[in-house]
Amino acid sequence: MSENLLTMLALDIEKETIEDVHRTKHEINALEQYLNEARSLSEKKSVLIIGGGIIGLLTAYFLQEIGFEVSIVEAKSFAAAASGRNGGAIMTLGRELSEMPYSLNALKIWSQLSEKGIETHFKKNGHLMVARNDIEANILRKSYELYVQAGIHVELLDNKSMKKYVPFLSDDIPLGIYSHDDGSAYPFTTSQSLIKSLKQGGAKLYNHCYVEKIVTEKNKILAVQTPKGSLTADYFIISTGPWTQKICMELSEHIPIRPRRSQLFATEIVRQNIIKPFFTGNGIYLRQTHAGNILFGGGGPWELDGYELNNTIQAIQLQSGRFLELFPKLKNKKLLRTFAGTVELTPDFTPIMGKLMTLENGFVSAGYNGHGFGISTVMGKLMSSYLYDYIHHIEPTDVIKDMLKKLSVDRFEKVKETGD
């Protein structure tokens, strides 16, 4: 029990400083202002998005909102991979400070989507992260101090207080940190509602449509060849998750993304509201659905890299064991279903979003490191705003420039040049 299994906590308590806190607060406000600037196309422009996961769908949604003509090409079914097989977490708690501007603004946009008629089942039901031992408790206390300084609405809870939210929690869990603003949404219903909205807006959606070749001339993409014909556009966005590296390699673009499996399990229906918030700790995440099933799972370095989507006995035993350490009273509940998705990992665990290095009308949005569903709203809106400003030669503020630079493709070119 002396190990640290706070695997959903990316915040590095030894590295973050008060300067990082101040920068984060400044970036939160700057990003909100940038995304809320009025943008509306006055002339016809078209965008083809390769990849129909949640990032591609939301990018298309916000592009269409600005006035772009949008098409999406998807090799399989829309949101068929990790976009449709995840816990639906939308959270700030656990994120490092540099991701906080995106996660906080994502929460606001999730609320706005519901108001616009997109059926997300988004609910701010909170997020509880628990510590099982003194090592984890010390980390959570230090994380709490940093989050409070950054303006995040969190509180520390003892075992008795945590049981107001999760009454079946083990008596052996001494401490938790609770975020009031975090929440969750339903991946499948969100994706289906976005598809419906896009079609109503005139978007052309091609599923089970494999990209055979991306046709280029000099420094421009001309078309995408598919079994359904050659598709053209003014601008192209590659948003194919863990498959982005393969596609971009054919364009001589270096996009270092590796795939890794993440597994998810669903219990039979148990009494509703025994787990009210999104819950993380002991190396897993979980939430209870409105029907009463408990979804739990996660990935980690113990999973092999690759595109394998079969569930394993090892993962079932490992994750179920961790679940029962937290909720021993649920030991007689049955597992009904298992799922697996492919998450995309970058070397620095930061997304890649922006213009490709060699193609003036080619862009990429990928590498979301298992956080893609939660921040898909903000990244979809950011990509659409970025493209609009690029077309119109609009310079963002210095703060936004710095943020975009950290997401840019060319940061990996510098690594290659130095040999690191």
C-alpha positions as CSV (number, residue, x, y, z in Angstrom):
1,M,0.0,0.0,0.0
2,S,3.0,2.3,0.0
3,E,3.2,2.8,-3.8
4,N,1.8,5.8,-5.7
5,L,-1.1,4.8,-8.0
6,L,-2.4,8.4,-8.6
7,T,-2.0,7.7,-12.3
8,M,-4.7,10.2,-13.3
9,L,-2.8,13.0,-11.5
10,A,-0.5,14.5,-14.1
11,L,0.3,17.5,-12.0
12,D,4.0,17.5,-11.0
13,I,4.1,18.9,-7.4
14,E,7.9,19.1,-7.5
15,K,8.2,21.2,-10.7
16,E,5.2,23.6,-10.6
17,T,6.0,27.0,-9.2
18,I,4.1,30.2,-8.2
19,E,5.2,31.6,-11.6
20,D,3.4,28.7,-13.3
21,V,0.3,29.4,-11.3
22,H,0.3,33.1,-12.4
23,R,0.9,32.1,-16.0
24,T,-1.9,29.6,-15.9
25,K,-4.4,32.1,-14.6
26,H,-3.4,34.6,-17.3
27,E,-3.7,31.9,-20.1
28,I,-7.1,30.8,-18.9
29,N,-8.5,34.3,-19.4
30,A,-6.6,34.9,-22.7
31,L,-7.8,31.7,-24.2
32,E,-11.4,32.4,-23.3
33,Q,-11.2,35.9,-24.9
34,Y,-9.6,34.5,-28.0
35,L,-12.2,31.8,-28.5
36,N,-15.1,34.3,-28.0
37,E,-13.9,36.7,-30.7
38,A,-16.5,37.1,-33.5
39,R,-15.6,35.1,-36.6
40,S,-17.8,34.7,-39.7
41,L,-16.7,33.9,-43.2
42,S,-17.7,36.4,-45.9
43,E,-16.6,34.2,-48.7
44,K,-16.9,30.5,-49.6
45,K,-14.2,28.3,-48.1
46,S,-14.2,24.5,-47.8
47,V,-12.4,22.2,-45.3
48,L,-12.0,18.4,-45.6
49,I,-11.3,16.7,-42.3
50,I,-9.6,13.3,-42.3
51,G,-10.8,11.4,-39.2
52,G,-14.3,11.2,-37.7
53,G,-13.5,10.9,-34.0
54,I,-14.7,13.3,-31.4
55,I,-11.9,15.8,-32.3
56,G,-12.8,15.7,-36.0
57,L,-16.5,16.0,-35.3
58,L,-16.2,19.0,-33.0
59,T,-13.7,20.7,-35.2
60,A,-16.2,20.3,-38.1
61,Y,-19.0,21.6,-35.9
62,F,-17.2,24.9,-35.0
63,L,-15.9,25.3,-38.6
64,Q,-19.5,25.0,-39.8
65,E,-20.6,27.5,-37.2
66,I,-18.1,30.1,-38.6
67,G,-19.4,29.4,-42.2
68,F,-17.0,26.9,-43.7
69,E,-18.3,24.1,-46.0
70,V,-17.2,20.9,-44.2
71,S,-16.6,17.3,-45.2
72,I,-15.3,14.5,-43.1
73,V,-13.8,11.2,-44.3
74,E,-13.7,8.4,-41.8
75,A,-12.2,5.0,-42.5
76,K,-14.5,3.1,-40.2
77,S,-17.6,4.3,-38.3
78,F,-17.7,7.7,-36.7
79,A,-16.3,7.8,-33.1
80,A,-15.7,4.0,-33.4
81,A,-12.3,4.0,-31.6
82,A,-11.5,5.6,-28.2
83,S,-13.8,8.5,-29.0
84,G,-16.8,6.2,-28.4
85,R,-15.2,3.9,-25.8
86,N,-14.1,6.0,-22.9
87,G,-15.4,7.1,-19.5
88,G,-16.7,10.5,-20.7
89,A,-14.5,12.4,-18.2
90,I,-14.5,16.2,-18.5
91,M,-12.2,17.3,-15.8
92,T,-9.6,19.8,-14.5
93,L,-8.6,17.9,-11.3
94,G,-5.6,15.8,-12.1
95,R,-4.4,17.9,-15.0
96,E,-1.1,19.7,-14.9
97,L,-1.2,23.5,-14.8
98,S,-0.3,24.0,-18.5
99,E,-3.5,22.0,-19.5
100,M,-5.7,24.0,-17.2
101,P,-6.6,26.8,-19.7
102,Y,-7.9,24.1,-22.1
103,S,-9.7,22.0,-19.5
104,L,-11.5,24.9,-17.8
105,N,-12.5,26.5,-21.1
106,A,-13.6,23.0,-22.3
107,L,-16.1,22.8,-19.4
108,K,-17.7,26.1,-20.4
109,I,-18.1,25.0,-24.0
110,W,-19.6,21.7,-23.0
111,S,-22.3,23.6,-21.2
112,Q,-22.8,25.8,-24.2
113,L,-23.2,22.7,-26.5
114,S,-26.1,21.5,-24.4
115,E,-27.7,24.9,-24.7
116,K,-27.3,24.8,-28.5
117,G,-29.2,21.5,-28.7
118,I,-26.3,19.0,-28.9
119,E,-27.3,16.0,-26.9
120,T,-24.3,15.4,-24.7
121,H,-25.8,14.4,-21.3
122,F,-23.2,16.7,-19.9
123,K,-23.5,17.0,-16.1
124,K,-21.3,18.8,-13.6
125,N,-21.4,16.0,-11.1
126,G,-17.9,16.6,-9.7
127,H,-14.7,14.6,-9.6
128,L,-13.3,12.8,-6.6
129,M,-9.7,11.6,-6.6
130,V,-8.7,9.5,-3.6
131,A,-5.4,8.6,-1.8
132,R,-4.9,5.1,-0.3
133,N,-1.8,5.8,1.7
134,D,0.4,8.5,3.3
135,I,2.5,8.9,0.1
136,E,-0.6,9.6,-2.1
137,A,-2.2,11.7,0.7
138,N,0.9,14.0,0.8
139,I,0.8,14.4,-3.0
140,L,-2.9,15.3,-2.9
141,R,-2.4,17.9,-0.2
142,K,0.4,19.6,-2.2
143,S,-1.7,19.4,-5.4
144,Y,-4.6,20.9,-3.5
145,E,-2.5,23.9,-2.6
146,L,-1.4,24.5,-6.2
147,Y,-5.0,24.1,-7.6
148,V,-6.4,26.6,-5.0
149,Q,-3.7,29.1,-6.0
150,A,-4.6,28.7,-9.6
151,G,-8.3,29.4,-8.8
152,I,-9.6,25.9,-9.2
153,H,-12.6,25.1,-6.9
154,V,-11.4,22.1,-5.0
155,E,-11.5,20.8,-1.4
156,L,-9.9,18.1,0.7
157,L,-12.2,15.5,2.2
158,D,-11.8,12.9,4.9
159,N,-13.3,9.4,4.6
160,K,-16.6,10.4,6.3
161,S,-17.0,13.4,3.9
162,M,-16.1,11.3,0.8
163,K,-18.9,8.8,1.7
164,K,-21.5,11.5,1.1
165,Y,-20.6,11.1,-2.6
166,V,-19.5,7.4,-2.7
167,P,-21.2,5.6,0.3
168,F,-19.6,2.2,-0.5
169,L,-16.1,3.5,-0.4
170,S,-13.7,1.5,1.7
171,D,-13.0,2.7,5.3
172,D,-9.3,2.4,4.5
173,I,-9.2,5.4,2.1
174,P,-8.0,8.3,4.3
175,L,-8.2,11.3,2.0
176,G,-9.6,12.7,-1.2
177,I,-9.6,15.9,-3.2
178,Y,-12.9,16.9,-4.7
179,S,-13.5,19.2,-7.7
180,H,-17.0,20.8,-7.8
181,D,-16.8,21.9,-11.4
182,D,-15.7,18.7,-13.2
183,G,-18.2,16.5,-14.9
184,S,-18.9,13.9,-17.6
185,A,-20.8,13.4,-20.8
186,Y,-21.9,10.5,-22.9
187,P,-19.5,9.8,-25.8
188,F,-22.0,7.9,-28.0
189,T,-24.9,10.3,-27.8
190,T,-22.6,13.3,-28.2
191,S,-21.1,11.9,-31.4
192,Q,-24.5,10.9,-32.8
193,S,-26.0,14.3,-32.0
194,L,-23.0,16.1,-33.6
195,I,-23.3,14.0,-36.8
196,K,-27.0,14.9,-37.0
197,S,-26.3,18.6,-36.5
198,L,-23.5,18.6,-39.1
199,K,-25.7,16.9,-41.7
200,Q,-28.5,19.4,-41.1
201,G,-26.0,22.1,-41.7
202,G,-25.0,20.7,-45.1
203,A,-21.8,18.8,-44.1
204,K,-20.8,15.8,-46.3
205,L,-19.9,12.9,-44.1
206,Y,-18.2,9.8,-45.6
207,N,-18.0,6.8,-43.3
208,H,-16.2,3.5,-44.1
209,C,-14.3,5.6,-46.6
210,Y,-10.6,4.8,-46.5
211,V,-8.0,7.4,-47.7
212,E,-6.1,5.7,-50.4
213,K,-3.8,8.7,-51.2
214,I,-3.4,12.3,-50.4
215,V,-2.5,14.1,-53.7
216,T,-0.1,17.0,-53.3
217,E,1.6,19.4,-55.7
218,K,4.5,21.5,-54.6
219,N,3.5,22.8,-51.1
220,K,-0.3,22.2,-51.3
221,I,-2.7,19.4,-50.9
222,L,-5.0,19.1,-53.9
223,A,-7.3,16.2,-53.1
224,V,-7.9,13.0,-51.1
225,Q,-8.4,9.9,-53.1
226,T,-10.9,7.4,-51.7
227,P,-13.0,4.5,-52.9
228,K,-15.9,6.9,-53.2
229,G,-13.9,9.3,-55.5
230,S,-11.5,12.1,-55.3
231,L,-12.5,14.7,-52.7
232,T,-11.2,18.3,-52.9
233,A,-11.2,21.2,-50.6
234,D,-9.4,24.5,-49.9
235,Y,-8.0,23.3,-46.6
236,F,-7.3,19.9,-45.1
237,I,-7.2,18.8,-41.4
238,I,-5.7,15.5,-40.4
239,S,-7.3,14.3,-37.2
240,T,-6.9,10.6,-37.1
241,G,-5.8,10.0,-33.6
242,P,-3.2,7.3,-33.2
243,W,-3.2,6.7,-37.0
244,T,-2.0,10.3,-37.6
245,Q,1.7,9.4,-37.7
246,K,1.2,6.9,-40.5
247,I,-0.8,9.3,-42.7
248,C,1.6,12.2,-42.1
249,M,4.6,10.0,-42.9
250,E,3.4,9.7,-46.5
251,L,3.4,13.6,-46.6
252,S,7.0,13.6,-45.3
253,E,5.7,15.2,-42.0
254,H,7.2,14.1,-38.7
255,I,4.3,13.6,-36.3
256,P,5.5,11.4,-33.4
257,I,2.4,9.7,-32.1
258,R,2.3,6.1,-30.8
259,P,-0.9,4.0,-30.1
260,R,-1.7,2.2,-26.9
261,R,-4.7,0.2,-25.8
262,S,-6.9,1.3,-23.0
263,Q,-9.5,-1.1,-21.5
264,L,-12.9,-0.3,-20.0
265,F,-15.4,-2.5,-18.1
266,A,-19.1,-2.3,-17.3
267,T,-20.8,-3.9,-14.3
268,E,-24.4,-5.0,-14.0
269,I,-26.9,-2.4,-12.8
270,V,-26.4,-1.5,-9.2
271,R,-28.4,0.9,-7.0
272,Q,-28.3,4.3,-8.6
273,N,-26.3,7.2,-7.1
274,I,-23.9,5.0,-5.1
275,I,-21.1,6.8,-7.0
276,K,-22.2,10.4,-7.7
277,P,-19.0,12.1,-9.1
278,F,-16.5,11.0,-11.6
279,F,-14.0,9.0,-9.6
280,T,-10.3,8.3,-9.9
281,G,-7.7,6.6,-7.8
282,N,-5.7,3.3,-7.4
283,G,-4.8,3.4,-11.0
284,I,-8.3,3.4,-12.4
285,Y,-11.2,5.8,-13.3
286,L,-14.9,5.1,-13.0
287,R,-18.3,6.6,-13.0
288,Q,-21.9,5.4,-12.7
289,T,-24.2,5.7,-15.6
290,H,-27.8,7.1,-15.3
291,A,-29.0,3.5,-15.7
292,G,-26.9,2.3,-12.8
293,N,-24.0,0.4,-14.4
294,I,-20.5,1.3,-13.2
295,L,-18.0,1.9,-15.9
296,F,-14.3,1.5,-14.8
297,G,-11.0,1.0,-16.4
298,G,-7.9,2.7,-17.7
299,G,-4.6,2.1,-19.3
300,G,-0.9,2.4,-18.5
301,P,2.6,1.4,-19.4
302,W,1.7,-2.2,-18.7
303,E,-0.4,-2.1,-21.9
304,L,1.5,-2.9,-25.1
305,D,1.7,-0.2,-27.8
306,G,-0.3,-1.0,-30.9
307,Y,-3.8,-1.1,-32.3
308,E,-5.0,-4.3,-30.6
309,L,-8.6,-3.9,-29.4
310,N,-9.2,-7.3,-27.7
311,N,-9.7,-7.2,-23.9
312,T,-7.3,-9.3,-21.8
313,I,-7.6,-11.4,-18.7
314,Q,-4.6,-9.6,-17.2
315,A,-6.5,-6.2,-17.5
316,I,-9.7,-7.7,-16.1
317,Q,-7.9,-9.1,-13.1
318,L,-5.8,-6.0,-12.5
319,Q,-8.5,-3.4,-12.9
320,S,-11.2,-5.5,-11.1
321,G,-8.8,-6.0,-8.2
322,R,-8.1,-2.3,-8.0
323,F,-11.8,-1.6,-8.1
324,L,-12.6,-4.0,-5.3
325,E,-9.8,-2.5,-3.1
326,L,-11.8,0.8,-3.3
327,F,-15.3,-0.7,-3.1
328,P,-15.0,-4.1,-1.4
329,K,-18.8,-4.2,-0.7
330,L,-19.4,-4.5,-4.4
331,K,-17.5,-7.8,-4.8
332,N,-20.6,-9.8,-5.8
333,K,-21.5,-7.6,-8.7
334,K,-21.1,-9.1,-12.2
335,L,-19.2,-7.7,-15.1
336,L,-21.5,-7.4,-18.1
337,R,-19.3,-6.0,-20.9
338,T,-15.7,-5.1,-21.8
339,F,-14.5,-2.6,-24.3
340,A,-11.1,-1.4,-25.6
341,G,-10.0,1.7,-27.4
342,T,-6.7,3.1,-28.7
343,V,-5.3,6.2,-27.1
344,E,-2.6,8.4,-28.8
345,L,0.5,9.4,-27.0
346,T,3.1,12.1,-27.9
347,P,6.6,12.2,-26.5
348,D,5.9,15.2,-24.3
349,F,2.3,14.2,-23.6
350,T,1.0,17.5,-25.1
351,P,-1.4,17.6,-28.1
352,I,-0.3,18.5,-31.6
353,M,-2.4,21.2,-33.2
354,G,-1.6,23.6,-36.0
355,K,-0.2,23.9,-39.6
356,L,1.9,21.1,-41.1
357,M,5.5,22.0,-41.8
358,T,5.6,21.7,-45.5
359,L,2.0,22.1,-46.7
360,E,0.4,25.6,-46.7
361,N,-3.2,24.3,-46.7
362,G,-2.6,21.2,-44.5
363,F,-3.2,21.1,-40.7
364,V,-3.2,18.6,-37.9
365,S,-5.1,18.1,-34.6
366,A,-4.1,14.9,-32.8
367,G,-2.1,13.4,-30.0
368,Y,-4.5,13.9,-27.1
369,N,-2.9,11.4,-24.7
370,G,-6.2,10.0,-23.4
371,H,-7.6,13.4,-22.6
372,G,-9.2,14.0,-26.1
373,F,-12.8,13.5,-25.2
374,G,-12.7,16.0,-22.3
375,I,-11.0,18.8,-24.1
376,S,-12.4,18.1,-27.5
377,T,-14.8,21.1,-27.3
378,V,-12.1,23.6,-26.7
379,M,-9.6,22.0,-29.2
380,G,-12.3,21.9,-31.9
381,K,-13.1,25.5,-31.3
382,L,-9.4,26.5,-31.1
383,M,-8.7,24.7,-34.4
384,S,-11.5,26.5,-36.2
385,S,-10.5,29.9,-34.8
386,Y,-6.8,29.2,-35.7
387,L,-7.7,28.3,-39.3
388,Y,-9.9,31.3,-39.7
389,D,-7.2,33.7,-38.4
390,Y,-4.6,32.0,-40.6
391,I,-6.7,32.5,-43.7
392,H,-7.3,36.2,-42.8
393,H,-3.7,36.9,-41.7
394,I,-4.9,37.8,-38.2
395,E,-2.2,37.9,-35.6
396,P,-3.2,36.6,-32.1
397,T,-1.9,38.1,-28.9
398,D,1.5,37.1,-27.6
399,V,-0.1,34.9,-24.9
400,I,-2.0,32.9,-27.5
401,K,1.1,32.8,-29.8
402,D,3.0,31.2,-27.0
403,M,0.3,28.7,-26.3
404,L,0.0,27.7,-30.0
405,K,3.8,27.3,-30.2
406,K,3.7,24.7,-27.5
407,L,1.1,22.7,-29.5
408,S,2.9,23.2,-32.9
409,V,4.3,20.5,-35.1
410,D,7.7,22.1,-35.5
411,R,8.6,21.5,-31.8
412,F,9.5,18.0,-32.8
413,E,11.7,19.2,-35.7
414,K,13.9,21.0,-33.1
415,V,14.2,17.8,-31.2
416,K,15.4,15.9,-34.3
417,E,17.9,18.6,-35.1
418,T,19.5,18.5,-31.7
419,G,19.5,14.7,-31.7
420,D,17.6,14.4,-28.4
